[in-house]
Amino acid sequence: MATHDDDDEDDINPVTMILPDDQDDTMRFRTIQEGASEQHLQQHYVRSIDSTLLIRQLPSQGLSFQLWPAATTLVTLLDQHRCQPTNNPLSSTLLGHGHPLNILELGSGTGLVGIAAAATLGANVTVTDLPHVIPNLLFNAEANADVLTANGGAIRVEPLRWGEADDVKLIGRDFDLILASDVVYHDHLYDPLLETMRLLLLGSAGTENGRAKAFVMAHLRRWKKDSAFFKKAKKRFQVEVLHVDSPSEGCRVGVVVYRFVEKLMNSNSGSSASNSA
Ligand SMILES: C[S@@+](CC[C@H](N)C(=O)[O-])C[C@H]1O[C@@H](n2cnc3c(N)ncnc32)[C@H](O)[C@@H]1O
């Protein structure tokens, strides 16, 4: 069921994929070209912890080695949450758990979101992706080890292929929160991703602290077909919109952050609160 997605790169619209420099004033981005090796070392200043995260991108190796726009939306929200924990789109999801939070990230790519979550929340974060992406994730985790230690965060790097029940078994399900950014992009990956979400959220509605385990996903819609993923997801999960970014230049839509929780058996189908997606 695991899929090496880089074969499908032609489908991706690069205009909506590339991250514009200096787009967000809460972080500073700088790209350093490392000679002929096509490594991009990108610095992300995270204001709330007054620290700079360093991320290596390897564009020539494919989509999994580049930073996607929805990732920066989540990093910005995490940064803002650290400054104002009670007044943030992520507050209702992040507050009320024990400390430290245990977080799992799916399809981590460069790992920026997971690393920022660990640093800003002082959380234990497991970043995951397809096996061939793991070496770069390990590199990026190691590159930020000092910032993580200084902020009480920890990163674990593990392979996790969507749709593979054995991979979920190996990683375990002991997480307060599941995170992902820009993981809905090829339709052949919808079912494997939904299956992994199901395995991870299974039986989590109405946990002992009254807080359902949630899957928080930032998504930039590129194609009409993306709606098929949400249609399928709503059959199984309650889906709520937590945040909508303004569109960046050249885009018709902005990044949207969704929250998925397991549906209670007798809940009304498809609808959750006023912000239902
Ligand atoms: C579009 S990239 C987004 C990367 C990162 N989350 C970001 O926002 O920068 C999608 C990620 O999902 C991963 N992925 C694709 N298919 C997968 C699968 N079957 N199992 C696990 N991860 C997968 C890719 O390797 C890639 O890192």
The ligand as a Tripos MOL2 file, in Angstrom:
@<TRIPOS>MOLECULE
LIG
   27    29     1     0     0
SMALL
NO_CHARGES

@<TRIPOS>ATOM
      1 C1          3.2730   17.3870   -0.1890 C.3       1 LIG1
      2 S1          4.4120   16.7060    0.9060 S.3       1 LIG1
      3 C2          4.1930   17.6610    2.3860 C.3       1 LIG1
      4 C3          5.4060   17.5840    3.2640 C.3       1 LIG1
      5 C4          5.2960   18.3880    4.5690 C.3       1 LIG1
      6 N1          4.2100   17.9150    5.3860 N.3       1 LIG1
      7 C5          5.1190   19.8540    4.2910 C.2       1 LIG1
      8 O1          4.0020   20.3850    4.4530 O.co2     1 LIG1
      9 O2          6.1120   20.5110    3.9230 O.co2     1 LIG1
     10 C6          3.5560   15.1950    1.3220 C.3       1 LIG1
     11 C7          4.3570   14.2760    2.2280 C.3       1 LIG1
     12 O3          3.6220   13.0830    2.4240 O.3       1 LIG1
     13 C8          4.5120   11.9790    2.2890 C.3       1 LIG1
     14 N2          3.8030   10.7960    1.8050 N.ar      1 LIG1
     15 C9          3.2800   10.5780    0.5700 C.ar      1 LIG1
     16 N3          2.7490    9.3640    0.4800 N.ar      1 LIG1
     17 C10         2.9070    8.7790    1.6870 C.ar      1 LIG1
     18 C11         2.5650    7.5010    2.2080 C.ar      1 LIG1
     19 N4          1.9530    6.5830    1.4620 N.pl3     1 LIG1
     20 N5          2.8930    7.2380    3.4860 N.ar      1 LIG1
     21 C12         3.5340    8.1680    4.2370 C.ar      1 LIG1
     22 N6          3.8890    9.3850    3.8100 N.ar      1 LIG1
     23 C13         3.5940    9.6910    2.5430 C.ar      1 LIG1
     24 C14         5.5260   12.4480    1.2670 C.3       1 LIG1
     25 O4          6.7150   11.7060    1.3330 O.3       1 LIG1
     26 C15         5.6940   13.9050    1.6380 C.3       1 LIG1
     27 O5          6.7090   14.1140    2.5720 O.3       1 LIG1
@<TRIPOS>BOND
     1     1     2 1
     2     2     3 1
     3     2    10 1
     4     3     4 1
     5     4     5 1
     6     5     6 1
     7     5     7 1
     8     7     8 2
     9     7     9 1
    10    10    11 1
    11    11    12 1
    12    11    26 1
    13    12    13 1
    14    13    14 1
    15    13    24 1
    16    14    15 ar
    17    14    23 ar
    18    15    16 ar
    19    16    17 ar
    20    17    18 ar
    21    17    23 ar
    22    18    19 1
    23    18    20 ar
    24    20    21 ar
    25    21    22 ar
    26    22    23 ar
    27    24    25 1
    28    24    26 1
    29    26    27 1
@<TRIPOS>SUBSTRUCTURE
     1 LIG1         1 GROUP 0 **** ****
